[in-house]
Amino acid sequence: MGLDSSKPASLDKARLLFPTAELARVKDHNRAEACLLAEYSRRTFTASKAPA
């Protein structure tokens, strides 16, 4: 199982999280990865800076 096997999964997840993003083509997998990384960062850093 190579890295290419994660492309469809990344696209599917990004399409669910960002339905208005332009992710219609298979070659948009890099854009999908960027969206997912941004969402991960948002969730990670927003949660860690929440007031106690």
LOKOLRO-742457 format. One record per atom (N, C-alpha, C): residue in three letters; x, y negated, z negated; residue number from 1. Coordinates in nm, 3 decimals, m for minus. Layout:
BEGIN
site aa ALA; x X; y Y; z Z; i NUM
...
***
This chain:
BEGIN
site aa MET; x 0.085; y 0.118; z 0.000; i 1
site aa MET; x 0.000; y 0.000; z 0.000; i 1
site aa MET; x 0.089; y m0.124; z 0.000; i 1
site aa GLY; x 0.085; y m0.200; z 0.106; i 2
site aa GLY; x 0.169; y m0.318; z 0.118; i 2
site aa GLY; x 0.096; y m0.444; z 0.075; i 2
site aa LEU; x 0.164; y m0.553; z 0.088; i 3
site aa LEU; x 0.105; y m0.681; z 0.052; i 3
site aa LEU; x m0.012; y m0.718; z 0.142; i 3
site aa ASP; x m0.012; y m0.670; z 0.265; i 4
site aa ASP; x m0.119; y m0.702; z 0.357; i 4
site aa ASP; x m0.254; y m0.650; z 0.311; i 4
site aa SER; x m0.255; y m0.550; z 0.224; i 5
site aa SER; x m0.381; y m0.494; z 0.178; i 5
site aa SER; x m0.457; y m0.590; z 0.086; i 5
site aa SER; x m0.390; y m0.691; z 0.032; i 6
site aa SER; x m0.457; y m0.785; z m0.057; i 6
site aa SER; x m0.523; y m0.901; z 0.017; i 6
site aa LYS; x m0.494; y m0.914; z 0.146; i 7
site aa LYS; x m0.550; y m1.026; z 0.222; i 7
site aa LYS; x m0.703; y m1.025; z 0.223; i 7
site aa PRO; x m0.767; y m0.914; z 0.257; i 8
site aa PRO; x m0.914; y m0.915; z 0.256; i 8
site aa PRO; x m0.972; y m0.942; z 0.117; i 8
site aa ALA; x m0.910; y m0.889; z 0.015; i 9
site aa ALA; x m0.959; y m0.911; z m0.121; i 9
site aa ALA; x m0.946; y m1.058; z m0.161; i 9
site aa SER; x m0.835; y m1.120; z m0.125; i 10
site aa SER; x m0.815; y m1.262; z m0.155; i 10
site aa SER; x m0.918; y m1.347; z m0.082; i 10
site aa LEU; x m0.940; y m1.316; z 0.044; i 11
site aa LEU; x m1.039; y m1.391; z 0.121; i 11
site aa LEU; x m1.178; y m1.376; z 0.061; i 11
site aa ASP; x m1.216; y m1.253; z 0.025; i 12
site aa ASP; x m1.348; y m1.230; z m0.032; i 12
site aa ASP; x m1.367; y m1.306; z m0.163; i 12
site aa LYS; x m1.268; y m1.301; z m0.250; i 13
site aa LYS; x m1.278; y m1.369; z m0.379; i 13
site aa LYS; x m1.284; y m1.521; z m0.361; i 13
site aa ALA; x m1.199; y m1.573; z m0.274; i 14
site aa ALA; x m1.198; y m1.717; z m0.249; i 14
site aa ALA; x m1.330; y m1.762; z m0.187; i 14
site aa ARG; x m1.386; y m1.682; z m0.100; i 15
site aa ARG; x m1.516; y m1.717; z m0.040; i 15
site aa ARG; x m1.626; y m1.722; z m0.145; i 15
site aa LEU; x m1.619; y m1.634; z m0.245; i 16
site aa LEU; x m1.717; y m1.637; z m0.354; i 16
site aa LEU; x m1.701; y m1.761; z m0.441; i 16
site aa LEU; x m1.576; y m1.793; z m0.474; i 17
site aa LEU; x m1.550; y m1.907; z m0.563; i 17
site aa LEU; x m1.564; y m2.042; z m0.493; i 17
site aa PHE; x m1.535; y m2.045; z m0.363; i 18
site aa PHE; x m1.535; y m2.169; z m0.287; i 18
site aa PHE; x m1.618; y m2.151; z m0.159; i 18
site aa PRO; x m1.749; y m2.145; z m0.172; i 19
site aa PRO; x m1.833; y m2.114; z m0.055; i 19
site aa PRO; x m1.828; y m2.220; z 0.056; i 19
site aa THR; x m1.787; y m2.342; z 0.026; i 20
site aa THR; x m1.782; y m2.445; z 0.129; i 20
site aa THR; x m1.644; y m2.457; z 0.193; i 20
site aa ALA; x m1.546; y m2.383; z 0.143; i 21
site aa ALA; x m1.411; y m2.386; z 0.201; i 21
site aa ALA; x m1.411; y m2.319; z 0.338; i 21
site aa GLU; x m1.325; y m2.366; z 0.424; i 22
site aa GLU; x m1.315; y m2.308; z 0.558; i 22
site aa GLU; x m1.226; y m2.186; z 0.554; i 22
site aa LEU; x m1.287; y m2.071; z 0.529; i 23
site aa LEU; x m1.214; y m1.945; z 0.515; i 23
site aa LEU; x m1.279; y m1.836; z 0.602; i 23
site aa ALA; x m1.321; y m1.873; z 0.721; i 24
site aa ALA; x m1.394; y m1.780; z 0.806; i 24
site aa ALA; x m1.303; y m1.680; z 0.878; i 24
site aa ARG; x m1.181; y m1.720; z 0.905; i 25
site aa ARG; x m1.092; y m1.636; z 0.984; i 25
site aa ARG; x m0.999; y m1.553; z 0.896; i 25
site aa VAL; x m0.958; y m1.439; z 0.946; i 26
site aa VAL; x m0.864; y m1.354; z 0.874; i 26
site aa VAL; x m0.733; y m1.428; z 0.850; i 26
site aa LYS; x m0.692; y m1.510; z 0.945; i 27
site aa LYS; x m0.565; y m1.580; z 0.928; i 27
site aa LYS; x m0.573; y m1.697; z 0.829; i 27
site aa ASP; x m0.687; y m1.716; z 0.767; i 28
site aa ASP; x m0.701; y m1.817; z 0.660; i 28
site aa ASP; x m0.661; y m1.761; z 0.524; i 28
site aa HIS; x m0.596; y m1.644; z 0.522; i 29
site aa HIS; x m0.563; y m1.581; z 0.395; i 29
site aa HIS; x m0.468; y m1.668; z 0.312; i 29
site aa ASN; x m0.380; y m1.744; z 0.375; i 30
site aa ASN; x m0.291; y m1.832; z 0.297; i 30
site aa ASN; x m0.369; y m1.944; z 0.230; i 30
site aa ARG; x m0.468; y m1.996; z 0.298; i 31
site aa ARG; x m0.554; y m2.098; z 0.238; i 31
site aa ARG; x m0.632; y m2.039; z 0.121; i 31
site aa ALA; x m0.678; y m1.916; z 0.137; i 32
site aa ALA; x m0.750; y m1.848; z 0.030; i 32
site aa ALA; x m0.659; y m1.829; z m0.092; i 32
site aa GLU; x m0.535; y m1.788; z m0.067; i 33
site aa GLU; x m0.439; y m1.771; z m0.177; i 33
site aa GLU; x m0.417; y m1.904; z m0.249; i 33
site aa ALA; x m0.405; y m2.011; z m0.175; i 34
site aa ALA; x m0.386; y m2.143; z m0.237; i 34
site aa ALA; x m0.506; y m2.182; z m0.323; i 34
site aa CYS; x m0.624; y m2.155; z m0.274; i 35
site aa CYS; x m0.745; y m2.184; z m0.352; i 35
site aa CYS; x m0.747; y m2.104; z m0.482; i 35
site aa LEU; x m0.710; y m1.976; z m0.472; i 36
site aa LEU; x m0.711; y m1.891; z m0.590; i 36
site aa LEU; x m0.605; y m1.934; z m0.691; i 36
site aa LEU; x m0.488; y m1.973; z m0.643; i 37
site aa LEU; x m0.384; y m2.022; z m0.733; i 37
site aa LEU; x m0.427; y m2.151; z m0.802; i 37
site aa ALA; x m0.492; y m2.239; z m0.729; i 38
site aa ALA; x m0.540; y m2.364; z m0.787; i 38
site aa ALA; x m0.647; y m2.336; z m0.894; i 38
site aa GLU; x m0.735; y m2.242; z m0.866; i 39
site aa GLU; x m0.839; y m2.207; z m0.963; i 39
site aa GLU; x m0.778; y m2.143; z m1.088; i 39
site aa TYR; x m0.680; y m2.058; z m1.069; i 40
site aa TYR; x m0.610; y m1.997; z m1.182; i 40
site aa TYR; x m0.545; y m2.106; z m1.269; i 40
site aa SER; x m0.478; y m2.199; z m1.205; i 41
site aa SER; x m0.413; y m2.308; z m1.279; i 41
site aa SER; x m0.515; y m2.393; z m1.352; i 41
site aa ARG; x m0.625; y m2.424; z m1.286; i 42
site aa ARG; x m0.730; y m2.504; z m1.349; i 42
site aa ARG; x m0.782; y m2.435; z m1.475; i 42
site aa ARG; x m0.811; y m2.307; z m1.462; i 43
site aa ARG; x m0.864; y m2.233; z m1.577; i 43
site aa ARG; x m0.760; y m2.218; z m1.689; i 43
site aa THR; x m0.637; y m2.194; z m1.652; i 44
site aa THR; x m0.531; y m2.173; z m1.751; i 44
site aa THR; x m0.498; y m2.300; z m1.826; i 44
site aa PHE; x m0.476; y m2.408; z m1.754; i 45
site aa PHE; x m0.430; y m2.530; z m1.818; i 45
site aa PHE; x m0.543; y m2.611; z m1.879; i 45
site aa THR; x m0.663; y m2.599; z m1.828; i 46
site aa THR; x m0.777; y m2.668; z m1.888; i 46
site aa THR; x m0.811; y m2.602; z m2.022; i 46
site aa ALA; x m0.806; y m2.471; z m2.028; i 47
site aa ALA; x m0.838; y m2.400; z m2.150; i 47
site aa ALA; x m0.733; y m2.424; z m2.258; i 47
site aa SER; x m0.608; y m2.434; z m2.218; i 48
site aa SER; x m0.502; y m2.451; z m2.317; i 48
site aa SER; x m0.498; y m2.592; z m2.376; i 48
site aa LYS; x m0.559; y m2.689; z m2.309; i 49
site aa LYS; x m0.557; y m2.827; z m2.357; i 49
site aa LYS; x m0.687; y m2.868; z m2.424; i 49
site aa ALA; x m0.775; y m2.771; z m2.444; i 50
site aa ALA; x m0.903; y m2.801; z m2.510; i 50
site aa ALA; x m0.878; y m2.838; z m2.655; i 50
site aa PRO; x m0.950; y m2.936; z m2.707; i 51
site aa PRO; x m0.933; y m2.975; z m2.846; i 51
site aa PRO; x m0.969; y m2.861; z m2.941; i 51
site aa ALA; x m0.899; y m2.853; z m3.051; i 52
site aa ALA; x m0.920; y m2.744; z m3.147; i 52
site aa ALA; x m1.032; y m2.774; z m3.242; i 52
***
